[in-house]
Amino acid sequence: MPATWLDIVDTAVKIGLGAAISGVATFAVTKYKYQSDKELASAQRRRESLDQIAEHTEEFSHICLNYWARILDWTRKKKSGKKVNETIESELKRVRGELFSTYKLLAIAESKLLLLGEKNAQLLLRQYGEELTKFYGTVFIGEHGVSIEDIEKWRITILEKRELVFNELSKLYQAA
């Protein structure tokens, strides 16, 4: 059968419409996939940042509790009239210096929280750091005048503030 111009136009329109529909569908799927990948990558970066914040906070906490244990031991020996050997005192000084140095980790964690827009978590971390600064400034090597019972109470305060920070980080992590 000879093809008429109407058959040719009909076939061209069908092919053209099919190609247009395929093109629009491909564009829509590609755009959705790009947006989905972008959101997934953003969520992954957010979780990685929260992981780093948690690591920095825990490293700081570990050093703080190490200092707490050593200064408590040092204070007990001093108050009982025992001589504190040089090794204990030098280790205490080393840990105190290490604690001072790790405040940088807290600052990094705070800045990341601000970057993520997590003001509440940043404020909790700031309060935690300020509480540890009070401890650091109050209980030092020398005649600090703080009782053993008060030093022991600082551990509870430190752990409570740490728990508040990690509870907030946990909420953020689960939401990411």
Order of alpha helices (4+ residues) and beta strands (2+ residues): alpha-alpha-alpha-alpha
